Amino acid sequence: MSSRLLSLMGFALLLVQSGCGDQLACDSIDTRKAVLQAIADDHRNPLVNYAARESTAKPDPQDLQPQYLLGERIVTTSTSKDKRTLQCSGGISVSVGDVKASKEVEFTAQKSADGKLSVSVAPFQF
């Protein structure tokens, strides 16, 4: 094979792979970031409020800053026919001071026609 043909095949492969990166996935980096941001922005979040109440750490603002961690395994529980909306589920933990609390989180990820990602997180049930 000529080097030109190999270059064209490599370019074609890159195009195919880059198209796959635009698909919506529950466990993509962008989706994970959006979920963590939505939860961190919810100041009435019962999971973090529980951890903050139970913490015996000194009231140093740095110690009481919530630290969130999504579990390794995020699963897709359902997919819309057009594959633009996913229902997802996974574990999340929050650490506040010396207390760590964990809970299952359910969320919806949706990609609009223009490629923008939106995430809505179901309220935590206790």
N, C-alpha and C positions, 0 to 999 in steps of 0.2 A: 504494500500500500504506500502511496505517496504521502509525504508529510502534509501536503495540502488537504488530502482526504481525511487524514487523522485529525487535523485541526478542525475541519468542518464537523466531523463526528463528535469531537469533544465539545464544540460550541453548541451543537444540537442537544447533547446530554445536559449541558448547563442550563439551557432554556427549559427543558423538561423539568429538571430539578427545581429551578427557581419558581416555576408555576405551582409546584406542590407546596411551597412554603407559604402560599397565600391562603391555603385552606384553613378553615376554622377547626380548632382542636381544644378540648377541655384542658389538656395539660401542656399547652404551648407556653412559652415564656411570657408572651404578651397577655394571654388570658390569666395566667398566675399573677402577674403584676397588677392587672386590673382588679382581680378579686381581693388581693391584699390591700390595695388602695381603697376599695369600697368599704372594706371592713374597718380599716384604720380611720376612715373619715366618719364613721358612725359613732358619735360620742355617746350614744345610748346603748351601745353594744353590751348585752348582758354578760358575755363571756369575759370581756376585759373588766367590767365592773365587778364581777365576782372575784377575779384574781386580785384586783386592787384592794377590795375589802378584806380578803384573807391574808394579804401580805403583811409581814411583820417588819419589813425593811424600814429603815429610817426615812423620814419624809424628804429625802433628797430628790429633787425633780428628775435627775438622771436615773436613779434607781427605780423610779415609778413610771418610767417611760415604757409603754407596752412594746414587746418584741414579738412579732408574729412569724409563724412558720407554717407553710402549707405542707401537708404530708407528701411523701414521695409518690404515692399512687392516687391520681385523680382519674375517675372513670366517667365515661359518657353513659348516662342512663337512658337518654332518648335523643333522637335526631329528627328534625323536621324534614318533610319531603324535599324541600329545596336545599337542604343541608346548610342553611344559613343560621339556624337556631339549634343550640344544643342544650340539653339539661345535663348537669354535671354534679358529681358528688365526690367528696374526699374529706380527709381529716385536716383540722387546723388546730394549732396550739398557740397560746399566748402566754408570755412570761411577763410578770409584773413583780419587780423586786425578787423575793424568794419563793414566789408561787407560780406554778405552771398549771394552766387549765387547758384541756383539750375537748374538742367537740367535733361532730360531723357537720360539714358545711355543704349546703346545696345551693347551686347557683345556675343561672341561665346565661349563656354566652350567645351573642347575636352579632352577625356581621352584615352591615348594610350593603346595598348595591355598590356604593362608592368605596367599600372596603373598610369602613370604620367599625371598630369593635366596641360593643357596649356589653356591660355585665351587670346583672342584678342578683343580689344575694338574698336568699330567703332568710327571714328573721330566725335567730336561734330559738329553739324550743327547749324549755327546761321542764 
